Amino acid sequence: MRICFVINPNSGKKEGFKIFKSIKPILNDKKITYDLIETKHSGHAIKIATDLSIENYDGLIIVGGDGTFHEVVNGLMARIDQRKIPIGIIPGGSGNSFLYNLYQNPLTALNKILEFNTRYIDVIEVKTKQDLFYSINLVGWGLITDVGKNAEKYRWLGTNRYTLVSLIEIIKNKTRKAKLIINKKEYDNAFTFIIACNTKYVGKGMYMAPKANVGDGLLDLVVVNGNLSRTLLFKTLPKLFKGTHISDPNVSYHQVPTFSLITNECDLLNIDGELKGETPIDVKVIPNAIEVFN
């Protein structure tokens, strides 16, 4: 077996090479041949996956977080030859939402990957007026984007910054008008946020989409109504960590293959934790788009 490792040294606590050093003895013991590529800047993993000579490898293993996985998937989906390669993930980021309900320990993850069992997973396609993006985890709008944007100011707090900024945004209680189209039905309302999920978890353990399945050909759309009092928001949003929000009367939960979101202004999006793209958007699931080691 020959593996290409892509290491993001800046993911999470910046321990990418330390993690690789800890798993290297296993690779040597199992006589795994490998090449090592370090990402040098934001977006580099996209180019790596786009240009990689796939025919030379049996798998591509990421040492990083959701952001690196997001970039690799976007690179593979953009390949002119449309060739794919099985992807494995050694958790090294701050969130690791895709792996949250699988494994968080690097050694456990590697041993599981080296069983070389694979499955196909869905990918979410996000089409804006100018760009085409792919998501493996989430597509968020509204408060979800505000939290992601403003949390960067408090990066020194680690993952706790998301809780702090969420509280700040609840106090602001900002809503936005939009037209949401689901199954040809239009909802022209004010919303607190809308998030489309491919996985059950987002962020650091937020149980956003309890019914999600990365291989069911559907995205799980969570819609939180606007014009709620701060008191109601404080009562509703903590439920996101337990998954009990889906029975809240101020939240609607849909499992659909597509949806569209139209806004009066061009609002920024949160795609897999990255702030990129703008509304309006057309979103759809591409079933069985990527092969992963599981």
N, C-alpha and C positions, 0 to 999 in steps of 0.2 A: 504494500500500500504506500502511496505517496500523497502527502497532505500539504496543502498550502495554508499556513497560519497567517492571519491578518491581526496584528496587535495594535490597539489604540493605547498609547502610553498615557493619554490624558483623560481616559474614562474614569469616572468615579473618584477614587482616592489616588489615582495615578500610580497604580500598582501592576500595570499590565505585564511588565517584564519580570517583576517579582513573582507573579502568578505563573508565568511561563516557566520560570526557573523551578517552581515547585512541581510542575507536571512533567518536566523534561525527563526525569528518571523513568517514568512510566513509558514514555515514548521509546526510550532506549531499550528498556526491558522487553518491549513488545516488537522491537526492531522496526519501528515505523520511520520511514524516510520522510523528511519534511523540508520545506523552504519557509523562510520567515520574511514577512513584509511588514514594515512599520508604517503606520499612517503618520503623515507629516503635518497635516492641516485639515481643517473642516472640509468635507467633500472629497477628500483623497480616496476614501474607501469606495466611493462611487466609481472613480476612474480605475482603481485596481480591479474591481469586479467586471467592469466593462471591457478592459483590455487583457484580462487574464487568459493565458493559453490553457483553457480548460482541459484540453485533451491530454495534458501532462499530469493531471491530478485525479485522484479518486474522491477527494473531498476538500472543502474549504472550511477551516475552523477559525472562528472569530474569538479573540480575547478582548472583550470590551462589553459595552452595554447596549441598550436599545438603539441609541443613536448610530452606533457602528453597524448593527444589524440592519437598521433602516437604510443606511447608505449602500451596503452590499446588495440588498434586495433591489434597490433602485438601479444600481449598476447592472445587475443581471437582467432585469426587465428591459433595460435599454439596449442590450446587446443586439447588434445588427444580425448576427448569425442565430439569434434566439436560443443558443445553447445554454443549458443550465448545469449546475453541479450541486450535489448535496451539501448543505450547510450545517455546521455544528456551532454551538455557542458555549464558550467558557465564560461564566459571569464575571465581569470586571467593572461594571458600571454602577451608577448610584441607584438606578431604578430596577433594571432587569425585569420589567413587567412581563415580557413574553415567557420568561422562565419561572415566574413566581410560583406557579403551582407544580413545577417539575423538580428542579434542583437548584440550590443556590451555592453549593460548595463546588469550587473548581475541580477538585479531584474526583468527586462524585460525577460531575458533568462529563469529564474526560473519559472515565471508565465506561459510562453509559454510551458515549459517542463511539468509542472503540469497539462496541459490539456491532457497529455498522448496520444497525436496523434503521430503515428510513420510512418516512411517510410524506405525503404531500399536504400542503396547507394552502389556504386561501390567501389572497392579497387584495387589499382595497385599492382601487384606482380612483384618483381624485383629479378631475379635469376642471381647470380654471380657464379664464379667457386666454391666458398667455402660456400656461404650463400644464404639464402632466406629471403628477407625483404618484408614488406608490406607498402604501402604508401597511405595516404588519401588525400594528397595535391599535392606534386611535386616530381619529380625525375630529378635532374639537373646535368649537366656535363659541364666542361669548365669554363668560366668566372663566372657562377653561383656558382660553387664550390669554386673558388678563393675568391670571395667576402665573402662567408660564413666562410671560413677559416680565412681570414685576419681580418674580422670584430671583431673577438674575442679580438684583441689587443686594440680595441677602445670601449670596452663595456661601459666604463664610459660616452660615448656620447649618450647612449640610442639608440633608433631606427635611429637616425641621422647618426649613424656609417655606415649604409648600403649605404647611399648616398655618404658619403665621400670615402669609400673604392671602390665603383663603379667607381668614378671619377679617383681614383688612378689606378685601373685595366684597365680603358680605355686608360690612358696615357701609361701604359705598352704595351697595344695592343698585347697581347699574343694570338696566335692561336694554334690549335692542329689539327693534321691529324687524320682522323678516317674513318671507313667505317660504314655508316648508312644504315640499311636495312629496307625498308618500303614496305609492300605488294609485297615482293619478288624482289623488285627493289633495286639495290645497288647504293649508292651515296658515292664515294670515294673522299673526299675533305678535305680542311682545314675549320674548323669551329671556330667561336668565342664562341658560346655556343649552347647547345641543352637542352631543358627542356620539360618534359612531365608533363602535368597538369591534375588533376582530378577536380579542382575547378577553378573558374574564376580569383581569386586573389592569389597572393603570396606576402610574405613579409608584409610590412605595406601599403597595399592599391595599390600594383602594379597590374594593370589590364592586366595580362599576357595572359589569355586565354578567350577572350570575348564570345566565343561560347561554352564554357565548360558547361556540365551538369553532376552532380554527379550520375545520374541515367540512362544515355543513353548507357552504355556498351562500351563507347569509351574513349580513352584518347586524349587530345589535345596536339599535338607535335609542339613546336615552335622551328624553326631552324634558327640561325643567321649565315650567311656566314662568312668565315674567309677572311684574306687578305684585310680587309677594312682599309681605312685611318682613323686616329684618328678623323678627321673632320667629316667623315661619321658616325663613331660610336657615336660621340657627338650629331649628328642630329637624329640618329636612336633610341638610348636607351631611351631618354626622352619620346618617344612615348609609351613606355611600361606602363606608368601611365595612359594613356588615352585609350589604346587599339587600337590606330591607326596604330601601327606597323605592323598589319597583312596585310596591303596593301602596305607596303614598299617593293621595289624590292629586297632588301638584306635579306629579311625575308621570309621563307616559313612556312605555317601553314597547319597541317594535322590533321584530325580526324580519328583515326585508333584504332583497338583493340589490336594490338601488334606492336613491333618493336625490332630491335637488334642493338647494338652499339659495334663495335670491334675497339680496339685501339692497337697500337704497344706496348705501355707501360701500366702498370696497374694504371689507373688514379682514383683518389678518387671521390666519388659521394656526392651529396647533396640530401638527402632523407628527405623530410619534415623539412628541416632546420638542420637536423643532418648530420654530416660528417661521413659517414660509407659506407662500400662496395667499390668494385673496378670494373672497366671495365676489360674484356668484360662483357656485360649484355644482357639478354633476358628479355623483359618486356611485360606484358600482363595485360589486365583488367579482374578482376573477378566480373562479374555483380551481383548486389544485395547481396553483401557479408556481409554487416553489417546493423543492424537496429538501427536507431537513432530517438530520439524524435525531432519533428519539430513543 
